[in-house]
Amino acid sequence: MTAPPPRQFSGLVIRGHKKQLERMGLLEAVTEKASPELRAALERPPLSLAKINAQVSDELTALVAQLRGDEAAREMNYGTTRDTAGPMLVPMLQSLLAMFGRSPHTLFGHLGTIGATMAKNVVFTYEQKGPTNGAIRLSHDEPGNRGWFLAWEGVFRFAFDLCSVEGEVWPHEAEPDNRAALYRVRWDPK
């Protein structure tokens, strides 16, 4: 039987995480606990367009959660999205919002396209549940872990910034086989 394709991330994510770890004062503590693969990625971050195994980022998020709690891990991933990936994606995202409406529904409904720029072998689906809420389902063939699922809670927060709304991403609900998770989102219009 063939192994499922690994989840992959853009090298840009590790570069952004390193900046966030420095800002949070956690780089040294995370590096000390890191596997050889994660340590190497932090010491010499991959090129921004390189694809890296998502398990490296999963481990990093899990270590931040272990050291400072889940909210710090979410904040690191939100900060990486806002400060590193976000500026690169904003022109495309602003175009989507101009064409389809300035709402988180627009961004969450196009996660398959948006996510493909940063993640590989990951499927995003979105269901609008009401005027200001919905559910994102993230799935992949390779099992994820808690760090992987926790990271997306931070990433999805960036949509609220782009739409100028106050919103929240509820803690994920992972399926037992860790090949998918559900994220409920809601926001208040301004």
KEKE-3310 file (N, C-alpha, C; in steps of 0.2 Angstrom, whole numbers, plus 5000, padded with zeros to 4 digits):
npx = (5004:5003:5010:5001:5001:5013:5008:5012:5021:5024:5040:5041:5033:5040:5050:5043:5038:5049:5053:5042:5044:5056:5051:5042:5051:5054:5063:5075:5071:5062:5071:5080:5072:5068:5067:5080:5077:5068:5076:5086:5079:5075:5088:5093:5083:5071:5071:5058:5049:5051:5045:5041:5040:5025:5026:5036:5032:5021:5027:5033:5023:5016:5026:5027:5014:5016:5025:5020:5006:4990:4984:4995:5001:4992:4992:5005:5004:4994:5001:5011:5004:4998:5010:5019:5015:5003:5005:5010:4999:4988:4985:4978:4968:4961:4956:4947:4938:4933:4926:4917:4911:4914:4916:4919:4914:4917:4931:4933:4926:4933:4945:4951:4958:4965:4972:4980:4991:5000:5000:5001:4993:4981:4964:4952:4935:4920:4906:4893:4884:4875:4871:4882:4891:4900:4907:4922:4930:4944:4955:4965:4975:4986:4988:4986:4992:4990:4996:4996:4982:4979:4987:4980:4969:4974:4978:4966:4961:4965:4957:4947:4953:4955:4942:4938:4931:4926:4930:4929:4937:4932:4939:4946:4938:4944:4943:4943:4953:4962:4963:4956:4948:4936:4932:4923:4917:4914:4907:4906:4897:4904)
npy = (4994:5011:5025:5039:5055:5067:5081:5097:5113:5130:5136:5149:5150:5144:5154:5165:5160:5159:5173:5177:5169:5175:5187:5184:5180:5166:5159:5153:5143:5135:5130:5123:5112:5106:5094:5087:5090:5101:5110:5112:5118:5130:5136:5138:5144:5137:5141:5154:5149:5136:5119:5112:5098:5097:5092:5098:5111:5108:5102:5113:5122:5114:5114:5127:5128:5120:5126:5139:5139:5136:5147:5156:5148:5149:5163:5164:5158:5166:5178:5175:5173:5186:5194:5189:5179:5185:5199:5196:5189:5198:5207:5197:5193:5205:5207:5196:5199:5211:5207:5197:5201:5209:5200:5188:5176:5176:5174:5162:5154:5153:5146:5134:5139:5149:5143:5134:5141:5141:5129:5111:5096:5097:5099:5111:5114:5124:5129:5139:5144:5154:5171:5177:5167:5151:5135:5128:5115:5105:5094:5079:5066:5061:5058:5071:5081:5087:5100:5104:5105:5115:5126:5131:5137:5149:5154:5156:5167:5178:5182:5189:5201:5206:5209:5218:5215:5209:5194:5176:5160:5145:5132:5118:5103:5088:5074:5056:5049:5059:5064:5075:5090:5101:5118:5130:5146:5163:5180:5197:5210:5226)
npz = (5000:4996:5004:5010:5002:5009:5020:5015:5017:5013:5013:5017:5028:5039:5040:5044:5056:5063:5065:5073:5084:5089:5092:5102:5111:5112:5104:5108:5118:5111:5101:5109:5113:5101:5087:5077:5063:5064:5071:5062:5052:5058:5061:5048:5038:5026:5008:5003:4993:4994:4997:5012:5023:5032:5045:5052:5055:5062:5074:5079:5082:5092:5101:5105:5111:5121:5129:5131:5131:5122:5117:5114:5104:5094:5092:5087:5075:5069:5069:5060:5048:5046:5046:5037:5027:5024:5018:5006:5000:5001:4989:4980:4989:4992:4979:4978:4988:4983:4971:4976:4987:5003:5015:5028:5024:5010:5009:5017:5009:4998:5002:4996:4985:4990:5001:4993:4989:5000:5006:5003:4997:5005:5009:5008:5014:5015:5023:5024:5038:5043:5043:5048:5052:5050:5045:5043:5035:5036:5027:5024:5017:5024:5042:5053:5067:5084:5085:5071:5068:5078:5073:5062:5068:5072:5059:5052:5058:5052:5042:5047:5050:5037:5033:5041:5053:5069:5075:5079:5080:5084:5095:5087:5080:5079:5069:5073:5067:5064:5051:5047:5052:5060:5060:5068:5064:5068:5067:5071:5062:5058)
capx = (5000:5007:5009:4998:5006:5014:5006:5018:5020:5029:5046:5039:5030:5045:5053:5038:5037:5056:5052:5037:5047:5060:5046:5039:5056:5054:5067:5080:5068:5060:5076:5082:5067:5067:5070:5085:5074:5065:5082:5090:5074:5075:5094:5094:5076:5071:5068:5051:5045:5052:5039:5043:5035:5021:5027:5041:5028:5017:5031:5035:5017:5015:5031:5025:5008:5019:5029:5016:4999:4987:4983:5002:5002:4987:4995:5011:5002:4991:5006:5015:5000:4997:5016:5023:5011:4997:5006:5010:4992:4983:4982:4973:4962:4957:4952:4942:4933:4930:4922:4912:4909:4918:4914:4923:4911:4920:4938:4933:4923:4939:4951:4955:4962:4970:4977:4985:4997:5004:4999:5000:4990:4977:4958:4947:4928:4917:4899:4890:4878:4871:4874:4889:4895:4901:4911:4928:4933:4951:4956:4971:4976:4991:4985:4989:4992:4987:5000:4994:4976:4979:4990:4975:4965:4977:4978:4960:4959:4967:4951:4943:4956:4954:4935:4937:4926:4928:4927:4932:4938:4932:4944:4945:4936:4947:4940:4947:4959:4966:4964:4951:4945:4931:4933:4917:4919:4908:4910:4901:4899:4905)
capy = (5000:5017:5030:5045:5061:5071:5088:5102:5120:5134:5138:5156:5149:5143:5160:5169:5157:5161:5180:5177:5166:5180:5193:5181:5178:5159:5155:5148:5138:5130:5127:5118:5106:5104:5089:5089:5093:5108:5114:5114:5123:5137:5139:5140:5143:5136:5147:5155:5145:5128:5115:5108:5093:5101:5090:5102:5116:5105:5102:5120:5124:5110:5116:5134:5127:5116:5131:5145:5138:5135:5154:5158:5145:5152:5170:5164:5157:5172:5183:5173:5174:5193:5198:5186:5177:5190:5204:5193:5187:5203:5209:5192:5193:5211:5206:5192:5203:5216:5204:5193:5204:5210:5196:5182:5170:5176:5171:5155:5150:5152:5143:5130:5143:5153:5138:5131:5145:5140:5122:5106:5090:5099:5101:5115:5115:5129:5129:5145:5142:5159:5178:5179:5161:5145:5130:5126:5108:5104:5087:5077:5059:5060:5061:5077:5080:5093:5106:5105:5108:5121:5131:5134:5142:5156:5157:5158:5174:5184:5184:5194:5208:5209:5211:5223:5213:5206:5187:5171:5153:5141:5127:5113:5097:5084:5067:5052:5047:5065:5066:5080:5094:5106:5124:5134:5153:5168:5186:5203:5215:5233)
capz = (5000:4995:5009:5008:5001:5015:5020:5014:5018:5010:5017:5020:5035:5044:5040:5048:5063:5067:5067:5078:5090:5091:5095:5108:5116:5113:5099:5111:5121:5106:5098:5113:5113:5094:5084:5072:5057:5066:5073:5056:5048:5062:5060:5041:5036:5019:5004:5004:4989:4995:5000:5017:5027:5037:5052:5055:5057:5067:5080:5081:5085:5098:5106:5108:5115:5127:5133:5133:5130:5116:5114:5111:5098:5089:5091:5083:5068:5066:5067:5054:5043:5046:5045:5032:5021:5022:5013:4999:4997:5001:4983:4978:4994:4991:4973:4979:4992:4979:4967:4979:4994:5009:5020:5029:5019:5004:5010:5019:5003:4993:5005:4992:4981:4994:5004:4989:4989:5005:5009:4998:4999:5010:5006:5012:5012:5019:5023:5027:5042:5044:5040:5051:5054:5046:5047:5039:5036:5033:5027:5021:5018:5030:5048:5056:5075:5088:5082:5064:5069:5082:5069:5058:5072:5071:5052:5050:5061:5048:5037:5050:5049:5030:5032:5046:5058:5075:5074:5083:5077:5090:5095:5081:5082:5075:5068:5077:5063:5063:5044:5046:5058:5059:5063:5068:5064:5068:5068:5072:5058:5061)
cpx = (5004:5005:5005:5003:5007:5010:5012:5016:5025:5034:5045:5036:5035:5049:5049:5038:5044:5055:5047:5040:5052:5056:5044:5044:5056:5059:5072:5077:5065:5065:5079:5078:5066:5070:5076:5082:5071:5071:5085:5085:5075:5082:5096:5087:5076:5069:5061:5047:5046:5046:5043:5038:5032:5023:5032:5037:5024:5021:5032:5029:5015:5020:5029:5019:5011:5022:5025:5009:4996:4986:4990:5003:4998:4990:5001:5009:4998:4996:5010:5011:4999:5004:5020:5020:5006:4999:5007:5004:4987:4981:4977:4967:4958:4953:4946:4936:4929:4925:4916:4909:4913:4916:4919:4920:4915:4927:4937:4930:4928:4945:4954:4960:4968:4975:4982:4991:5002:5005:4998:4997:4985:4970:4954:4940:4925:4910:4896:4884:4873:4874:4881:4892:4895:4905:4916:4930:4939:4952:4962:4971:4981:4988:4989:4990:4990:4990:4997:4987:4975:4982:4984:4970:4968:4977:4972:4958:4960:4962:4947:4946:4955:4947:4933:4931:4929:4925:4931:4932:4937:4937:4941:4942:4939:4943:4945:4953:4964:4968:4959:4950:4940:4932:4926:4920:4913:4911:4904:4902:4900:4901)
cpy = (5006:5022:5036:5051:5065:5078:5092:5109:5124:5136:5145:5155:5148:5150:5165:5167:5159:5168:5180:5174:5171:5185:5190:5179:5170:5155:5150:5142:5133:5127:5121:5111:5103:5098:5091:5092:5100:5112:5117:5119:5130:5140:5141:5139:5142:5142:5148:5151:5138:5125:5111:5103:5097:5098:5094:5108:5114:5105:5108:5123:5121:5112:5123:5133:5124:5122:5137:5144:5138:5142:5157:5155:5148:5159:5169:5163:5162:5177:5182:5175:5182:5196:5195:5184:5182:5195:5202:5191:5192:5206:5204:5192:5199:5210:5202:5195:5208:5213:5200:5195:5204:5206:5190:5176:5170:5172:5164:5151:5149:5149:5138:5133:5146:5148:5135:5135:5144:5132:5117:5100:5091:5101:5105:5115:5120:5128:5135:5143:5147:5166:5179:5173:5155:5140:5128:5119:5107:5097:5085:5070:5057:5062:5067:5076:5087:5100:5108:5108:5114:5127:5135:5138:5149:5159:5159:5165:5179:5186:5189:5201:5210:5211:5216:5221:5210:5199:5182:5164:5149:5135:5121:5107:5092:5077:5062:5049:5053:5066:5072:5084:5099:5112:5128:5141:5157:5175:5191:5208:5222:5238)
cpz = (5000:5001:5006:5007:5007:5014:5019:5015:5014:5015:5020:5027:5040:5045:5045:5055:5066:5069:5073:5085:5093:5095:5101:5113:5117:5108:5103:5114:5116:5102:5102:5113:5106:5092:5079:5066:5059:5067:5067:5052:5052:5061:5053:5038:5028:5014:5004:5000:4990:4998:5005:5020:5032:5045:5056:5058:5063:5074:5083:5085:5092:5103:5109:5113:5122:5132:5135:5133:5123:5113:5111:5105:5092:5087:5086:5076:5065:5064:5061:5048:5041:5043:5039:5026:5019:5017:5006:4996:4997:4994:4980:4982:4993:4984:4974:4983:4988:4974:4970:4985:4999:5015:5022:5025:5013:5004:5012:5013:4998:4996:5001:4988:4985:4998:5000:4988:4994:5008:5003:5001:5005:5006:5011:5009:5017:5018:5027:5031:5044:5041:5042:5054:5049:5049:5041:5040:5032:5033:5023:5021:5023:5036:5050:5064:5078:5085:5076:5065:5073:5078:5065:5062:5072:5064:5050:5053:5056:5043:5040:5050:5042:5029:5037:5051:5064:5075:5079:5079:5084:5089:5090:5085:5077:5075:5071:5073:5061:5055:5042:5052:5055:5063:5062:5068:5065:5069:5069:5066:5061:5059)
residu = (MET:THR:ALA:PRO:PRO:PRO:ARG:GLN:PHE:SER:GLY:LEU:VAL:ILE:ARG:GLY:HIS:LYS:LYS:GLN:LEU:GLU:ARG:MET:GLY:LEU:LEU:GLU:ALA:VAL:THR:GLU:LYS:ALA:SER:PRO:GLU:LEU:ARG:ALA:ALA:LEU:GLU:ARG:PRO:PRO:LEU:SER:LEU:ALA:LYS:ILE:ASN:ALA:GLN:VAL:SER:ASP:GLU:LEU:THR:ALA:LEU:VAL:ALA:GLN:LEU:ARG:GLY:ASP:GLU:ALA:ALA:ARG:GLU:MET:ASN:TYR:GLY:THR:THR:ARG:ASP:THR:ALA:GLY:PRO:MET:LEU:VAL:PRO:MET:LEU:GLN:SER:LEU:LEU:ALA:MET:PHE:GLY:ARG:SER:PRO:HIS:THR:LEU:PHE:GLY:HIS:LEU:GLY:THR:ILE:GLY:ALA:THR:MET:ALA:LYS:ASN:VAL:VAL:PHE:THR:TYR:GLU:GLN:LYS:GLY:PRO:THR:ASN:GLY:ALA:ILE:ARG:LEU:SER:HIS:ASP:GLU:PRO:GLY:ASN:ARG:GLY:TRP:PHE:LEU:ALA:TRP:GLU:GLY:VAL:PHE:ARG:PHE:ALA:PHE:ASP:LEU:CYS:SER:VAL:GLU:GLY:GLU:VAL:TRP:PRO:HIS:GLU:ALA:GLU:PRO:ASP:ASN:ARG:ALA:ALA:LEU:TYR:ARG:VAL:ARG:TRP:ASP:PRO:LYS)
# end
